[in-house]
Amino acid sequence: MNPKQSEDVSRDTSYTNQSGGLMERIRTFNTKDVFTWQVAKTLAMGQGLAALVCGTAISSQYLATSFHVNTPMLQSFFNYALLFVTYGPILLCRTGDGNILQILKRRWWKYLLLGLVDVEANYSVVKAYQYTTITSIQLLDCFVVPVLMLLSWWILKTRYRLVHFVAVCICLLGVGAMVGADLLAGRDQGSTSNILLGDGLVLLSASLYAVSNVCQEYTVKNLSKVEFLGMVGLFGTIISTIQMVVLERNEVAAIQWSWQVGLLFSAFALCLYTLYNCMSIVVKLSSATSVNLSLLTADLFSLFCGIFLFQYNFSGLYLVSLVVIIIGFITFNAVPTPTDNTDSTFTSSSSICEEGYYVNPLAIQDDINKPEVSARIATEEQEDVVSVGRSTKM
């Protein structure tokens, strides 16, 4: 047979096999393989996180519009203080490497940078509302997703497939529908005093959130949730206090305290405190990218609440946006993201347990191999003795 004909036949055979395999997968497709209990649980928990974000947005809006209180650092301070009061004593009572003194001795500068990143991410996005439009913030805030995927690929060795990128694009289309609904409904577009500065602050906030979320995923999966929340609470409290004294001392002094203001501060702090706690759990079960895709619906929840609380106009595109984002989220979580564990540093770090002690897999393997080697040596010695005895008799 002509080599060219042989190549054509093999190409046709390969195409037939691929087509047959695709048709076989289509015939054997089962919705239960996509809508699993794990996906449903992740979706429900993600929407719970979005509801908590909605709670922080509503309480902040009431403080700003009804009581003229614009103190993002003071609001964040209460959250970080609650985190440290909750998890600081636990770290203090731990023994060994999990003790707070040992953590500070070994990794204090890492948590200092993480606390700074987290505080400035919260501050930047709140500050952006003073300079740019709500539409710009909603669109540019999605920048957190590609940055997060890039950092996850680089730091966490997560390997995404084509379906994951398609799912992200679907979610972003949902965000576009939400922005279109805002324009059709004539929603207040916020400030336009310095759009370039405001957009820059949103992009900065998205990048900082991505860094914080990747560090959170790495820490809760390889160290412990208690260590992450306790140390972020410690350094977040210190940094937010310093920044509040420097930037907001006049605004804090001008607050006219009442039970309504105190209630709104408490609601904001409790919602954000619960968000930090629950997000660590959801991130450990899924991934930081999955959680942020789910949080894209937070603006929609705020809009639905604003229809009743702030008399926003309703548009049917809001429902379309919600459905599209949920479809993208389910598509993203339906296919697992493989992880490249060839990095020795990442592999060794994953051996650190919740209790704070280190498990060396090579040492365990050596312990398993030692009895095998001993048994093999003993068997060989017995065979030598038997062979010597036989030779003596002969």
Contacts in CASP RR format, 6 or more apart in sequence:
PFRMAT RR
TARGET T0000
AUTHOR 0000-0000-0000
METHOD contacts of the structure
MODEL  1
MNPKQSEDVSRDTSYTNQSGGLMERIRTFNTKDVFTWQVAKTLAMGQGLA
ALVCGTAISSQYLATSFHVNTPMLQSFFNYALLFVTYGPILLCRTGDGNI
LQILKRRWWKYLLLGLVDVEANYSVVKAYQYTTITSIQLLDCFVVPVLML
LSWWILKTRYRLVHFVAVCICLLGVGAMVGADLLAGRDQGSTSNILLGDG
LVLLSASLYAVSNVCQEYTVKNLSKVEFLGMVGLFGTIISTIQMVVLERN
EVAAIQWSWQVGLLFSAFALCLYTLYNCMSIVVKLSSATSVNLSLLTADL
FSLFCGIFLFQYNFSGLYLVSLVVIIIGFITFNAVPTPTDNTDSTFTSSS
SICEEGYYVNPLAIQDDINKPEVSARIATEEQEDVVSVGRSTKM
1 9 0 8 1.000
33 334 0 8 1.000
34 330 0 8 1.000
34 334 0 8 1.000
35 330 0 8 1.000
35 334 0 8 1.000
36 334 0 8 1.000
38 333 0 8 1.000
39 330 0 8 1.000
39 333 0 8 1.000
39 334 0 8 1.000
41 285 0 8 1.000
42 282 0 8 1.000
42 285 0 8 1.000
42 286 0 8 1.000
42 290 0 8 1.000
42 294 0 8 1.000
42 333 0 8 1.000
43 294 0 8 1.000
43 326 0 8 1.000
43 329 0 8 1.000
43 330 0 8 1.000
43 333 0 8 1.000
45 278 0 8 1.000
45 281 0 8 1.000
45 282 0 8 1.000
45 285 0 8 1.000
46 282 0 8 1.000
46 291 0 8 1.000
46 294 0 8 1.000
46 295 0 8 1.000
47 294 0 8 1.000
47 297 0 8 1.000
48 278 0 8 1.000
49 275 0 8 1.000
49 278 0 8 1.000
49 279 0 8 1.000
49 282 0 8 1.000
49 291 0 8 1.000
49 294 0 8 1.000
49 295 0 8 1.000
49 298 0 8 1.000
50 294 0 8 1.000
50 295 0 8 1.000
50 296 0 8 1.000
50 297 0 8 1.000
50 298 0 8 1.000
50 300 0 8 1.000
50 301 0 8 1.000
51 298 0 8 1.000
51 301 0 8 1.000
52 271 0 8 1.000
52 272 0 8 1.000
52 274 0 8 1.000
52 275 0 8 1.000
52 278 0 8 1.000
53 271 0 8 1.000
53 275 0 8 1.000
53 295 0 8 1.000
53 298 0 8 1.000
53 301 0 8 1.000
53 302 0 8 1.000
54 298 0 8 1.000
54 301 0 8 1.000
54 302 0 8 1.000
54 305 0 8 1.000
55 267 0 8 1.000
55 268 0 8 1.000
55 271 0 8 1.000
55 302 0 8 1.000
55 305 0 8 1.000
56 268 0 8 1.000
56 271 0 8 1.000
56 272 0 8 1.000
56 275 0 8 1.000
57 298 0 8 1.000
57 302 0 8 1.000
58 302 0 8 1.000
58 305 0 8 1.000
58 306 0 8 1.000
58 309 0 8 1.000
59 264 0 8 1.000
59 265 0 8 1.000
59 267 0 8 1.000
59 268 0 8 1.000
59 271 0 8 1.000
60 72 0 8 1.000
60 75 0 8 1.000
60 126 0 8 1.000
60 268 0 8 1.000
61 310 0 8 1.000
62 264 0 8 1.000
63 69 0 8 1.000
63 70 0 8 1.000
63 75 0 8 1.000
63 261 0 8 1.000
63 264 0 8 1.000
63 265 0 8 1.000
63 268 0 8 1.000
64 70 0 8 1.000
66 260 0 8 1.000
67 255 0 8 1.000
67 256 0 8 1.000
67 258 0 8 1.000
67 260 0 8 1.000
67 261 0 8 1.000
67 264 0 8 1.000
69 251 0 8 1.000
69 255 0 8 1.000
69 261 0 8 1.000
70 251 0 8 1.000
71 244 0 8 1.000
71 248 0 8 1.000
71 251 0 8 1.000
71 252 0 8 1.000
71 255 0 8 1.000
72 122 0 8 1.000
72 123 0 8 1.000
72 126 0 8 1.000
72 127 0 8 1.000
72 248 0 8 1.000
73 119 0 8 1.000
73 123 0 8 1.000
73 240 0 8 1.000
73 243 0 8 1.000
73 244 0 8 1.000
73 247 0 8 1.000
73 248 0 8 1.000
74 244 0 8 1.000
74 248 0 8 1.000
74 252 0 8 1.000
74 265 0 8 1.000
75 265 0 8 1.000
75 268 0 8 1.000
75 269 0 8 1.000
75 272 0 8 1.000
76 119 0 8 1.000
76 122 0 8 1.000
76 123 0 8 1.000
76 236 0 8 1.000
76 240 0 8 1.000
76 272 0 8 1.000
77 237 0 8 1.000
77 240 0 8 1.000
77 241 0 8 1.000
77 244 0 8 1.000
78 265 0 8 1.000
78 268 0 8 1.000
78 269 0 8 1.000
79 268 0 8 1.000
79 269 0 8 1.000
79 272 0 8 1.000
79 273 0 8 1.000
79 276 0 8 1.000
80 119 0 8 1.000
80 232 0 8 1.000
80 233 0 8 1.000
80 236 0 8 1.000
80 237 0 8 1.000
80 240 0 8 1.000
81 233 0 8 1.000
81 237 0 8 1.000
82 269 0 8 1.000
82 273 0 8 1.000
83 229 0 8 1.000
83 230 0 8 1.000
83 232 0 8 1.000
83 233 0 8 1.000
83 273 0 8 1.000
83 276 0 8 1.000
84 230 0 8 1.000
84 233 0 8 1.000
84 234 0 8 1.000
84 236 0 8 1.000
84 237 0 8 1.000
86 229 0 8 1.000
86 230 0 8 1.000
87 226 0 8 1.000
87 229 0 8 1.000
87 230 0 8 1.000
87 233 0 8 1.000
88 100 0 8 1.000
88 230 0 8 1.000
88 234 0 8 1.000
90 226 0 8 1.000
90 230 0 8 1.000
91 98 0 8 1.000
91 99 0 8 1.000
91 100 0 8 1.000
91 103 0 8 1.000
91 226 0 8 1.000
91 227 0 8 1.000
91 230 0 8 1.000
91 231 0 8 1.000
92 99 0 8 1.000
92 100 0 8 1.000
94 100 0 8 1.000
94 356 0 8 1.000
96 102 0 8 1.000
96 356 0 8 1.000
96 357 0 8 1.000
97 103 0 8 1.000
97 106 0 8 1.000
97 356 0 8 1.000
97 357 0 8 1.000
97 358 0 8 1.000
98 227 0 8 1.000
98 356 0 8 1.000
103 111 0 8 1.000
103 227 0 8 1.000
103 231 0 8 1.000
107 231 0 8 1.000
111 231 0 8 1.000
111 232 0 8 1.000
111 234 0 8 1.000
111 235 0 8 1.000
112 235 0 8 1.000
114 212 0 8 1.000
114 215 0 8 1.000
114 231 0 8 1.000
114 232 0 8 1.000
114 235 0 8 1.000
115 212 0 8 1.000
115 232 0 8 1.000
115 233 0 8 1.000
115 235 0 8 1.000
115 236 0 8 1.000
115 239 0 8 1.000
116 235 0 8 1.000
116 239 0 8 1.000
117 208 0 8 1.000
117 211 0 8 1.000
117 212 0 8 1.000
117 215 0 8 1.000
118 208 0 8 1.000
118 212 0 8 1.000
118 232 0 8 1.000
118 236 0 8 1.000
119 236 0 8 1.000
119 239 0 8 1.000
119 240 0 8 1.000
119 243 0 8 1.000
120 204 0 8 1.000
120 205 0 8 1.000
120 208 0 8 1.000
121 205 0 8 1.000
121 208 0 8 1.000
121 209 0 8 1.000
121 212 0 8 1.000
122 205 0 8 1.000
123 243 0 8 1.000
124 201 0 8 1.000
124 202 0 8 1.000
124 204 0 8 1.000
124 205 0 8 1.000
124 208 0 8 1.000
125 137 0 8 1.000
125 141 0 8 1.000
125 201 0 8 1.000
125 202 0 8 1.000
125 205 0 8 1.000
127 198 0 8 1.000
127 201 0 8 1.000
128 137 0 8 1.000
128 198 0 8 1.000
128 199 0 8 1.000
128 200 0 8 1.000
128 201 0 8 1.000
128 202 0 8 1.000
128 205 0 8 1.000
129 137 0 8 1.000
129 190 0 8 1.000
129 191 0 8 1.000
130 191 0 8 1.000
130 193 0 8 1.000
130 198 0 8 1.000
131 191 0 8 1.000
131 193 0 8 1.000
131 194 0 8 1.000
131 195 0 8 1.000
131 197 0 8 1.000
131 198 0 8 1.000
131 201 0 8 1.000
132 190 0 8 1.000
132 191 0 8 1.000
132 192 0 8 1.000
132 194 0 8 1.000
132 195 0 8 1.000
132 197 0 8 1.000
132 198 0 8 1.000
132 199 0 8 1.000
132 201 0 8 1.000
132 202 0 8 1.000
133 189 0 8 1.000
133 190 0 8 1.000
133 191 0 8 1.000
133 192 0 8 1.000
133 195 0 8 1.000
134 182 0 8 1.000
134 187 0 8 1.000
134 188 0 8 1.000
134 189 0 8 1.000
134 190 0 8 1.000
135 179 0 8 1.000
135 182 0 8 1.000
135 183 0 8 1.000
135 189 0 8 1.000
136 195 0 8 1.000
136 198 0 8 1.000
136 199 0 8 1.000
136 202 0 8 1.000
137 202 0 8 1.000
138 175 0 8 1.000
138 178 0 8 1.000
138 179 0 8 1.000
138 182 0 8 1.000
138 299 0 8 1.000
139 175 0 8 1.000
139 176 0 8 1.000
139 179 0 8 1.000
140 199 0 8 1.000
140 200 0 8 1.000
140 202 0 8 1.000
140 203 0 8 1.000
140 206 0 8 1.000
141 202 0 8 1.000
141 205 0 8 1.000
141 206 0 8 1.000
142 172 0 8 1.000
142 175 0 8 1.000
142 206 0 8 1.000
142 296 0 8 1.000
143 202 0 8 1.000
143 203 0 8 1.000
143 206 0 8 1.000
143 207 0 8 1.000
144 206 0 8 1.000
144 207 0 8 1.000
144 209 0 8 1.000
144 210 0 8 1.000
144 213 0 8 1.000
144 292 0 8 1.000
145 168 0 8 1.000
145 171 0 8 1.000
145 172 0 8 1.000
145 289 0 8 1.000
145 292 0 8 1.000
145 293 0 8 1.000
146 168 0 8 1.000
147 206 0 8 1.000
147 207 0 8 1.000
147 210 0 8 1.000
148 210 0 8 1.000
148 213 0 8 1.000
148 214 0 8 1.000
148 288 0 8 1.000
148 289 0 8 1.000
148 292 0 8 1.000
149 158 0 8 1.000
149 160 0 8 1.000
149 164 0 8 1.000
149 168 0 8 1.000
149 289 0 8 1.000
151 210 0 8 1.000
151 211 0 8 1.000
151 214 0 8 1.000
152 158 0 8 1.000
152 214 0 8 1.000
152 217 0 8 1.000
152 287 0 8 1.000
152 288 0 8 1.000
152 289 0 8 1.000
153 159 0 8 1.000
153 160 0 8 1.000
155 214 0 8 1.000
155 218 0 8 1.000
156 214 0 8 1.000
156 217 0 8 1.000
156 218 0 8 1.000
156 339 0 8 1.000
156 346 0 8 1.000
157 339 0 8 1.000
157 340 0 8 1.000
157 341 0 8 1.000
157 342 0 8 1.000
157 343 0 8 1.000
157 346 0 8 1.000
158 287 0 8 1.000
158 289 0 8 1.000
158 337 0 8 1.000
158 338 0 8 1.000
158 339 0 8 1.000
158 340 0 8 1.000
159 337 0 8 1.000
159 338 0 8 1.000
159 339 0 8 1.000
159 340 0 8 1.000
160 337 0 8 1.000
161 335 0 8 1.000
161 337 0 8 1.000
161 338 0 8 1.000
163 331 0 8 1.000
163 332 0 8 1.000
163 334 0 8 1.000
163 335 0 8 1.000
164 332 0 8 1.000
164 335 0 8 1.000
164 337 0 8 1.000
166 331 0 8 1.000
167 293 0 8 1.000
167 328 0 8 1.000
167 329 0 8 1.000
167 331 0 8 1.000
167 332 0 8 1.000
168 293 0 8 1.000
168 328 0 8 1.000
168 332 0 8 1.000
170 324 0 8 1.000
170 325 0 8 1.000
170 327 0 8 1.000
170 328 0 8 1.000
170 331 0 8 1.000
171 293 0 8 1.000
171 296 0 8 1.000
171 324 0 8 1.000
171 325 0 8 1.000
171 328 0 8 1.000
171 329 0 8 1.000
171 332 0 8 1.000
173 324 0 8 1.000
174 296 0 8 1.000
174 320 0 8 1.000
174 321 0 8 1.000
174 324 0 8 1.000
174 325 0 8 1.000
175 296 0 8 1.000
175 321 0 8 1.000
175 325 0 8 1.000
176 321 0 8 1.000
177 317 0 8 1.000
177 320 0 8 1.000
177 321 0 8 1.000
177 324 0 8 1.000
178 299 0 8 1.000
178 300 0 8 1.000
178 303 0 8 1.000
178 317 0 8 1.000
178 318 0 8 1.000
178 321 0 8 1.000
180 315 0 8 1.000
180 317 0 8 1.000
181 303 0 8 1.000
181 315 0 8 1.000
181 316 0 8 1.000
181 317 0 8 1.000
181 318 0 8 1.000
181 320 0 8 1.000
181 321 0 8 1.000
182 189 0 8 1.000
182 303 0 8 1.000
182 315 0 8 1.000
184 315 0 8 1.000
184 317 0 8 1.000
185 312 0 8 1.000
185 313 0 8 1.000
185 314 0 8 1.000
185 315 0 8 1.000
186 313 0 8 1.000
187 303 0 8 1.000
187 312 0 8 1.000
187 313 0 8 1.000
209 292 0 8 1.000
213 283 0 8 1.000
213 288 0 8 1.000
213 291 0 8 1.000
213 292 0 8 1.000
214 288 0 8 1.000
216 228 0 8 1.000
216 279 0 8 1.000
216 280 0 8 1.000
216 283 0 8 1.000
216 288 0 8 1.000
217 283 0 8 1.000
217 284 0 8 1.000
217 287 0 8 1.000
217 288 0 8 1.000
218 349 0 8 1.000
219 225 0 8 1.000
219 227 0 8 1.000
219 228 0 8 1.000
220 228 0 8 1.000
220 280 0 8 1.000
220 283 0 8 1.000
220 284 0 8 1.000
221 283 0 8 1.000
221 284 0 8 1.000
221 350 0 8 1.000
222 349 0 8 1.000
222 350 0 8 1.000
222 352 0 8 1.000
223 352 0 8 1.000
223 356 0 8 1.000
224 354 0 8 1.000
224 356 0 8 1.000
225 280 0 8 1.000
225 281 0 8 1.000
225 284 0 8 1.000
228 280 0 8 1.000
229 276 0 8 1.000
229 277 0 8 1.000
229 280 0 8 1.000
232 276 0 8 1.000
244 252 0 8 1.000
255 261 0 8 1.000
279 291 0 8 1.000
282 291 0 8 1.000
283 291 0 8 1.000
286 333 0 8 1.000
287 337 0 8 1.000
289 332 0 8 1.000
289 337 0 8 1.000
290 329 0 8 1.000
290 332 0 8 1.000
290 333 0 8 1.000
293 325 0 8 1.000
293 328 0 8 1.000
293 329 0 8 1.000
293 332 0 8 1.000
294 329 0 8 1.000
296 325 0 8 1.000
297 322 0 8 1.000
297 325 0 8 1.000
297 326 0 8 1.000
300 318 0 8 1.000
300 321 0 8 1.000
300 322 0 8 1.000
300 325 0 8 1.000
303 312 0 8 1.000
303 318 0 8 1.000
304 318 0 8 1.000
306 312 0 8 1.000
307 313 0 8 1.000
307 314 0 8 1.000
341 347 0 8 1.000
341 350 0 8 1.000
351 358 0 8 1.000
351 359 0 8 1.000
351 360 0 8 1.000
351 361 0 8 1.000
352 358 0 8 1.000
352 359 0 8 1.000
353 359 0 8 1.000
END
